[in-house]
């Protein structure tokens, strides 16, 4: 009995120390795996550890090779002991990227984002009871599509005496022959800038939501300036509607 009383505090301490690790959930375990991989000094071993953080089910070899080169070699290999956090998927997130007639889709049902050093954001999902970074499947949906060009949407707003506020949307045509609606808002910055691949910009409508401030909408397709409004000091919307299709 005396021996048991002596050991009891030690046993309780051991349980308390082991508790968090034993009860760590999938998210905590995933962050730990990412952190451990980032700390590896040997380049070859680090790359292999990073590759194991991804799920490549359904990804063809060529797409996997490009994905590995762009995401792992050029981005993740540079991080050493990064600050990691989880974040939600954006409200308008649909997960499908379209380029040159090809659709790229996540190969996992996505749960959210892992944020690395408050800079890099990678989507993750679950497979077999564990969390992984998602990769992308590749499907040619329009083999005769014209090569995409950069579509640029720029809203310039005044910031003095206070930042102008606005909201709206633009519609672009993608190379899978589908229109995509893009949400445009000031994000508290008084301006908006986005460039993404596509076939053309079909329409834009931007409306000032603050009491004061001026707005200008500038649209470009490749090197061609498609539309440029005057600076508008009004709550009437700035509108672009493509006439030729």
C-alpha positions in Angstrom: 0.0 0.0 0.0 2.8 2.4 0.9 4.5 1.6 -2.4 1.2 2.3 -4.3 0.9 5.7 -2.6 4.4 6.5 -3.6 3.9 5.5 -7.3 0.4 7.0 -7.6 1.6 10.7 -8.2 4.1 9.4 -10.8 1.4 7.4 -12.6 -0.9 10.4 -12.6 1.9 12.6 -14.0 2.6 10.1 -16.7 -1.0 9.9 -17.7 -1.2 13.7 -17.9 1.9 13.9 -20.1 0.7 11.1 -22.4 -2.8 12.4 -22.6 -2.6 15.1 -25.3 -0.5 12.9 -27.6 -2.9 9.9 -27.1 -6.0 12.0 -27.8 -4.5 14.1 -30.6 -7.1 14.4 -33.4 -6.5 14.0 -37.1 -5.8 17.8 -37.5 -3.1 17.8 -34.8 -1.6 14.7 -36.2 -1.5 16.1 -39.7 0.2 19.3 -38.5 2.8 17.2 -36.7 3.5 15.2 -39.8 4.0 18.5 -41.8 6.2 19.9 -39.2 8.4 16.8 -38.9 8.8 16.7 -42.7 9.8 20.3 -42.9 12.6 19.9 -40.4 14.4 17.1 -42.4 17.8 18.4 -43.6 18.6 15.9 -46.2 17.0 17.1 -49.5 16.1 13.7 -50.8 14.6 12.4 -47.6 12.7 15.7 -47.1 11.2 15.5 -50.5 10.0 11.9 -49.9 8.5 12.9 -46.6 6.7 15.8 -48.2 5.3 13.6 -51.0 3.8 11.3 -48.3 1.7 14.2 -47.1 -0.2 14.2 -50.4 -2.8 11.8 -51.7 -2.3 11.0 -55.4 -5.2 8.6 -55.9 -6.6 9.0 -59.5 -3.8 11.4 -60.5 -2.1 10.5 -63.8 1.7 10.3 -63.9 2.3 13.4 -65.9 0.0 15.5 -63.8 1.6 14.1 -60.6 5.1 15.0 -61.9 4.1 18.6 -62.7 2.3 18.9 -59.4 5.3 17.6 -57.5 7.6 20.0 -59.3 5.5 23.1 -58.8 4.1 22.5 -55.3 6.7 20.4 -53.5 10.0 21.3 -55.3 9.4 25.0 -55.8 7.3 25.8 -52.7 7.3 23.3 -49.8 11.0 22.3 -50.0 11.9 25.9 -49.1 10.1 25.8 -45.7 12.1 24.9 -42.6 10.1 24.7 -39.3 7.2 26.8 -40.6 4.3 28.3 -38.6 1.2 26.1 -39.4 -2.5 26.8 -39.0 -5.8 25.6 -40.4 -8.3 27.8 -42.3 -11.6 27.4 -44.0 -12.2 27.2 -47.7 -13.1 30.5 -49.3 -16.9 31.1 -49.6 -16.8 31.1 -53.4 -14.5 28.1 -53.6 -15.5 25.5 -56.2 -12.3 23.5 -56.5 -12.3 23.2 -60.3 -9.5 24.9 -62.3 -9.8 25.1 -66.1 -6.9 25.7 -68.5 -6.6 25.2 -72.2 -9.7 22.9 -72.4 -8.6 20.8 -69.4 -10.4 20.5 -66.1 -8.4 20.0 -62.9 -10.4 18.8 -59.9 -9.4 17.9 -56.3 -9.0 14.2 -55.9 -10.3 14.3 -52.3 -13.4 15.8 -50.8 -11.9 19.0 -49.4 -12.2 20.0 -45.7 -10.2 23.2 -45.5 -6.8 24.8 -46.0 -3.5 24.5 -44.3 -1.9 27.9 -44.0 1.9 27.9 -44.0 3.7 31.0 -42.7 0.5 33.0 -43.4 1.5 32.9 -47.0 1.1 29.5 -48.7 -2.4 27.9 -48.6 -2.9 24.2 -49.5 -6.2 22.4 -49.6 -6.6 19.1 -47.6 -9.0 16.3 -47.3 -9.5 12.9 -45.7 -8.7 9.4 -47.0 -8.7 6.2 -45.0 -9.1 8.0 -41.7 -6.1 10.3 -42.2 -5.7 13.8 -43.5 -3.7 14.6 -46.7 -3.0 17.5 -49.0 -5.1 17.1 -52.1 -3.7 16.8 -55.6 -5.6 17.2 -58.8 -7.1 14.9 -61.4 -6.9 15.9 -65.1 -9.6 15.6 -67.7 -9.6 17.0 -71.2 -13.1 18.4 -71.8 -12.5 20.6 -74.9 -9.7 19.3 -77.0 -10.3 22.0 -79.6 -10.2 25.0 -77.2 -8.2 28.0 -78.1 -5.2 28.5 -75.8 -6.2 30.5 -72.7 -5.0 34.1 -72.2 -4.7 36.0 -68.9 -7.9 37.8 -68.1 -7.4 40.8 -65.8 -10.0 42.5 -63.6 -8.8 45.7 -61.8 -11.0 48.0 -59.7 -9.2 51.2 -58.6 -10.7 53.1 -55.7 -10.0 56.2 -53.7 -8.6 55.7 -50.2 -8.8 59.3 -48.8 -10.4 60.5 -46.6 -11.5 56.9 -46.2 -11.3 53.7 -48.3 -14.2 53.4 -50.8 -16.3 50.2 -50.5 -17.8 48.3 -53.4 -19.1 44.9 -54.5 -20.1 43.3 -57.7 -19.3 40.4 -60.0 -17.8 39.6 -63.4 -18.5 36.7 -65.7 -15.8 35.0 -67.8 -15.9 32.3 -70.3 -13.6 29.3 -69.6 -12.1 26.9 -72.1 -14.6 24.2 -71.0 -17.3 26.4 -72.6 -18.7 27.2 -69.2 -19.2 30.7 -67.7 -17.7 31.4 -64.3 -19.0 34.1 -62.0 -16.3 35.9 -60.0 -17.2 37.8 -56.9 -15.6 41.3 -56.7 -15.4 43.3 -53.5 -13.1 45.9 -51.9 -11.9 43.5 -49.1 -11.3 46.5 -46.9 -8.5 47.7 -49.3 -10.4 50.1 -51.5 -9.3 48.2 -54.6 -9.4 44.8 -56.3 -7.1 43.0 -58.6 -7.3 39.5 -60.2 -5.7 37.8 -63.2 -6.6 34.2 -64.2 -6.6 32.1 -67.4 -9.7 32.0 -69.6 -11.1 32.7 -73.0 -12.8 36.1 -72.6 -14.5 38.5 -70.2 -18.3 38.6 -70.9 -19.5 41.1 -68.3 -18.8 43.1 -65.2 -21.0 45.1 -62.8 -19.4 46.9 -59.9 -21.4 49.1 -57.4 -20.2 51.5 -54.8 -21.5 50.6 -51.3 -19.9 53.4 -49.3 -21.4 56.9 -49.1 -18.4 58.5 -50.8 -15.5 57.6 -53.0 -14.6 57.1 -56.7 -14.2 53.9 -58.7 -12.6 52.9 -62.0 -12.9 49.5 -63.7 -10.2 48.3 -66.0 -10.5 45.0 -67.9 -7.8 43.4 -70.0 -7.5 40.2 -72.1 -3.9 39.3 -72.6 -2.1 42.5 -73.6 -5.3 44.1 -75.0 -7.1 46.6 -72.8 -10.7 45.7 -73.2 -12.5 48.3 -71.1 -11.6 51.3 -69.0 -14.2 53.4 -67.3 -13.8 56.9 -66.1 -13.5 57.4 -62.3 -17.1 57.3 -61.2 -18.3 59.2 -58.1 -21.7 57.8 -57.8 -23.6 54.8 -56.4 -24.7 54.0 -60.0 -23.0 50.7 -61.1 -20.1 50.6 -63.5 -21.1 48.2 -66.1 -19.3 46.3 -68.9 -21.3 44.1 -71.3 -19.6 42.3 -74.1 -21.5 42.8 -77.4 -19.6 40.4 -79.7 -19.5 36.7 -78.7 
